[in-house]
Amino acid sequence: MPKIIDKDVKKMEILHVAMRVFARKGVVKTKMIDIATAAGIGKGTIYEYFSSKEDIFKNAFVFFFQNLENSIQHVLSRTEDPVEQLNLLMETSVESILHGEEGFAEIMMDFWAEGVRNKDREVLDVVDLKGIYASYRKVIKKIIDNGIKQGVFREMDSTIVASILIGALDGIMLQWILDRKAMNIRKGYQVLLKSMLEGIKL
């Protein structure tokens, strides 16, 4: 009897292999045949699951951030304390960067930077940073708004504060990616959150 293949499982296997290849060779230099070879399948087979290298990355992107979003929602459900929620959100985000799929943060930056360099709209559209920022901003804004209602945080424009926090998070991550020895990323985020809380708490 022919072997029955679970296509969803096989697709995820290819995604995991692709991320390892992207991490090793860089997104730009990686070819579909490189991923197929690493996955132990023919080049034709990989096209049964993905139409292009960009399609593979898009699927990995969605998978990574869906997992991160689910993890954040799970930890936030543990408490109604807005200070603790911000701590948990920050901690979950940092751990996803440190222990995420095959250095996904660096791979994403590499992919996005290539799109900027070549002014490639197709590449830039694959990495939906606008959507990610909007989702993150919404979660942080909700925490801050709840903190204001609870009398924990002072009155403020929660959208702007959420945007500033995201910008600072990105800045720390970028510096860490460029030079791992420049700072301890966990301590960097702890200092950031402590400084922000000192400014917004009543």
C-alpha positions as CSV (number, residue, x, y, z in Angstrom):
1,M,0.0,0.0,0.0
2,P,1.2,3.5,-0.7
3,K,2.3,5.5,2.3
4,I,-0.3,7.9,3.5
5,I,1.1,11.4,4.0
6,D,-0.4,13.9,6.3
7,K,-0.1,17.1,4.2
8,D,-0.4,19.5,7.1
9,V,2.4,17.7,9.0
10,K,4.5,17.6,5.9
11,K,4.0,21.3,5.3
12,M,5.1,22.1,8.8
13,E,8.1,19.9,8.4
14,I,9.1,21.8,5.3
15,L,8.6,25.2,7.1
16,H,10.9,24.1,10.0
17,V,13.6,23.0,7.5
18,A,13.2,26.1,5.5
19,M,13.8,28.3,8.6
20,R,17.0,26.4,9.4
21,V,18.2,27.0,5.8
22,F,17.2,30.7,5.9
23,A,19.1,31.1,9.2
24,R,22.2,29.4,7.7
25,K,22.3,30.9,4.2
26,G,20.2,34.0,4.5
27,V,16.9,34.5,2.8
28,V,18.2,36.1,-0.4
29,K,20.8,33.4,-1.1
30,T,18.4,30.5,-0.4
31,K,16.9,28.7,-3.4
32,M,13.9,26.4,-3.4
33,I,16.2,23.5,-4.3
34,D,18.3,24.2,-1.1
35,I,15.1,23.8,1.0
36,A,14.0,20.7,-0.9
37,T,17.4,19.1,-0.5
38,A,17.5,19.8,3.2
39,A,14.0,18.4,3.6
40,G,15.0,15.3,1.7
41,I,12.4,15.8,-1.0
42,G,12.4,16.6,-4.7
43,K,12.1,20.1,-5.9
44,G,8.8,19.2,-7.6
45,T,7.4,18.0,-4.3
46,I,8.1,21.2,-2.5
47,Y,5.9,23.1,-5.1
48,E,3.0,20.9,-4.1
49,Y,3.0,22.8,-0.8
50,F,4.5,26.2,-1.6
51,S,4.5,28.3,-4.7
52,S,7.8,30.1,-4.0
53,K,10.4,31.0,-1.4
54,E,8.3,34.0,-0.5
55,D,5.3,31.8,0.1
56,I,7.3,29.6,2.5
57,F,8.4,32.7,4.4
58,K,4.9,34.1,4.5
59,N,3.6,30.9,6.0
60,A,6.4,30.8,8.6
61,F,5.7,34.5,9.4
62,V,2.0,33.8,10.0
63,F,2.8,30.6,12.0
64,F,5.3,32.4,14.3
65,F,3.1,35.4,15.1
66,Q,0.0,33.3,15.6
67,N,1.9,31.3,18.1
68,L,3.2,34.5,19.8
69,E,-0.3,36.0,19.9
70,N,-1.8,32.9,21.4
71,S,1.0,32.7,24.0
72,I,0.4,36.4,24.9
73,Q,-3.3,35.9,25.3
74,H,-2.8,32.8,27.4
75,V,-0.4,34.5,29.9
76,L,-2.6,37.7,30.0
77,S,-5.6,35.6,31.1
78,R,-3.8,34.7,34.3
79,T,-4.3,38.1,35.9
80,E,-6.2,41.4,35.8
81,D,-3.3,43.4,37.2
82,P,-2.2,45.7,34.4
83,V,1.4,46.0,35.7
84,E,1.7,42.2,35.9
85,Q,0.1,41.9,32.4
86,L,2.7,44.3,30.9
87,N,5.4,42.2,32.6
88,L,4.0,39.0,31.2
89,L,3.6,40.5,27.7
90,M,7.2,41.7,27.7
91,E,8.6,38.4,29.1
92,T,6.6,36.4,26.5
93,S,7.8,38.6,23.7
94,V,11.5,38.4,24.8
95,E,11.3,34.6,25.1
96,S,9.8,34.3,21.6
97,I,12.8,36.2,20.3
98,L,15.4,34.2,22.2
99,H,13.9,30.8,21.7
100,G,11.7,31.3,18.7
101,E,11.8,29.2,15.5
102,E,15.4,29.1,14.2
103,G,16.3,32.8,14.9
104,F,13.1,34.0,13.3
105,A,13.7,37.7,14.3
106,E,16.9,37.9,12.4
107,I,15.5,36.1,9.4
108,M,12.5,38.4,9.3
109,M,14.8,41.4,9.4
110,D,17.0,40.0,6.7
111,F,14.0,39.4,4.5
112,W,12.4,42.8,5.1
113,A,15.7,44.6,4.6
114,E,16.2,42.9,1.2
115,G,12.7,44.2,0.2
116,V,13.7,47.7,1.2
117,R,17.0,47.6,-0.6
118,N,15.4,46.4,-3.9
119,K,12.2,48.3,-3.4
120,D,10.4,45.0,-3.9
121,R,6.8,45.6,-3.0
122,E,6.0,41.9,-3.2
123,V,8.6,41.1,-0.6
124,L,7.6,43.9,1.7
125,D,3.9,42.9,1.5
126,V,4.8,39.3,2.7
127,V,6.1,40.7,5.9
128,D,3.0,42.3,7.3
129,L,4.7,44.5,9.9
130,K,1.8,47.0,9.8
131,G,-0.6,44.3,10.8
132,I,1.7,43.0,13.6
133,Y,2.2,46.5,15.0
134,A,-1.6,47.1,14.9
135,S,-2.3,43.9,16.8
136,Y,0.5,44.5,19.4
137,R,-0.7,48.2,19.8
138,K,-4.2,47.0,20.4
139,V,-3.2,44.6,23.2
140,I,-1.0,47.1,25.0
141,K,-3.5,49.9,24.6
142,K,-6.2,47.6,26.2
143,I,-3.9,46.9,29.2
144,I,-3.1,50.6,29.7
145,D,-6.8,51.6,29.4
146,N,-7.7,49.0,32.0
147,G,-4.9,50.3,34.2
148,I,-6.4,53.8,33.9
149,K,-9.9,52.5,34.8
150,Q,-8.5,50.6,37.8
151,G,-6.7,53.8,39.1
152,V,-3.3,52.2,38.6
153,F,-2.1,54.4,35.7
154,R,-2.6,58.1,35.2
155,E,-4.7,59.5,32.4
156,M,-2.8,59.5,29.1
157,D,-3.1,58.8,25.4
158,S,-2.8,55.0,25.5
159,T,-2.4,54.6,21.8
160,I,0.7,56.9,21.7
161,V,2.1,55.2,24.8
162,A,1.6,51.8,23.3
163,S,3.3,53.0,20.1
164,I,6.3,54.4,22.0
165,L,6.7,51.1,23.9
166,I,6.6,49.1,20.7
167,G,9.2,51.4,19.1
168,A,11.5,51.0,22.1
169,L,11.0,47.2,22.1
170,D,12.0,47.2,18.4
171,G,15.0,49.4,19.1
172,I,16.3,47.0,21.8
173,M,15.7,44.0,19.5
174,L,17.6,45.6,16.6
175,Q,20.6,46.5,18.7
176,W,20.7,43.0,20.1
177,I,20.5,41.4,16.7
178,L,23.3,43.5,15.3
179,D,25.5,43.0,18.4
180,R,24.6,40.3,20.9
181,K,27.4,41.5,23.2
182,A,26.1,45.0,23.3
183,M,23.5,44.2,25.9
184,N,21.6,41.5,27.7
185,I,18.2,41.7,26.0
186,R,16.3,40.5,29.0
187,K,17.8,43.2,31.2
188,G,17.2,45.7,28.5
189,Y,13.5,45.0,28.4
190,Q,13.3,45.0,32.2
191,V,14.9,48.4,32.4
192,L,12.6,49.7,29.6
193,L,9.4,48.4,31.4
194,K,10.6,49.8,34.8
195,S,11.2,53.2,33.3
196,M,7.9,53.3,31.5
197,L,6.0,52.2,34.6
198,E,7.6,54.9,36.6
199,G,6.2,57.4,34.1
200,I,2.7,56.1,33.8
201,K,1.8,54.8,37.3
202,L,-0.1,57.1,39.7
